[in-house]
């Protein structure tokens, strides 16, 4: 009672190959990001973003030292994080349940569109990586270091490098066991629009 509700917003998208051919249709339910109030509903909206210097350095080290790589993509990353505050959202269009405005949804999981959604996801991923023995770099918060592996995180994309491929396979397995939903993209060939070619 007395809580402010936010609107729900559908986002529809066609994913295309470089030649323009549609290969996937996406529908995503989002929270209306402009409705939560700073200082009332949330305080800190920003998550750290990896520095390009870190990306270049990691790629150079990989090539120079002939290290094993693993590219990992988290599927629908933001909703994998728990929501630690009460957020009430109106029913999305297309859902008919009672009279309009009679029912609302209480979000249990982080949702795209919330002002602090990226920060919530980053905190959840940081907890998972720290449980695996990784330590955040003091220079770049999106670089995580362990004696046998280095990880670089950009929102829901992750690069892991190590001398041994078994270490990387074990990392993927452990993250899956911690209920992270991810896809193992194999060895690094593309990252953030950069094509990696080994000569």
Phi, psi and omega in degrees: 000136178082355180282147177275133178264155176246158180280156172257147184228128174274139173237123179247139186213143172255126176265134185237151170286165179304333180279000177097352181288132180285128177244352183199141172249130180245139170232127183226131176272126182239159170271148178287109188291340184274355185270323177298146185256130178294137179086347178244304182268334179204162180244309185247112184268343191260140172254151179293152178238138184297145179275140179299331177298320178297318180297311181298317180299316180297318179295320179295315179300322180299315182287313184298317184263006179051053182274157175281144181233157176214129176256127184235134179239125177275127183278127182043063189300309188303315179291356176282344181268141176287149177263125187264005178226163180279123175231126179248129185236141177290155181299141180289155175302140181099344177260117180251113181209103181071192178282152180301126179087355181284327181238149173227166177255137170261120183285130175263333182244155175302146182225143175304140179104334177293142185300326182254021183298315182293324179292318178302316180295316181299319178297317180297316180293320178301316178301316180296319181288322178294327176294336177273003177095009179275150178238138179290137177294143178283341182271319182223115184295344182266006175250126181243134188237138172222159188302333183248006186198149173232137181237141176237129185242130171232099183052264183246010176249141184221138171248134175236136177233147180200165175285335184239132179293333179297325179297318181291319178297319179295321178299313179300315180298316180295320178295321177296322179293338177272014177071023169279133177265117185213163173241135177274109184273004179079202180297151184291118174234332178221142176204121178050045177081003179259125174273129180255118178240126179266126181247000000 
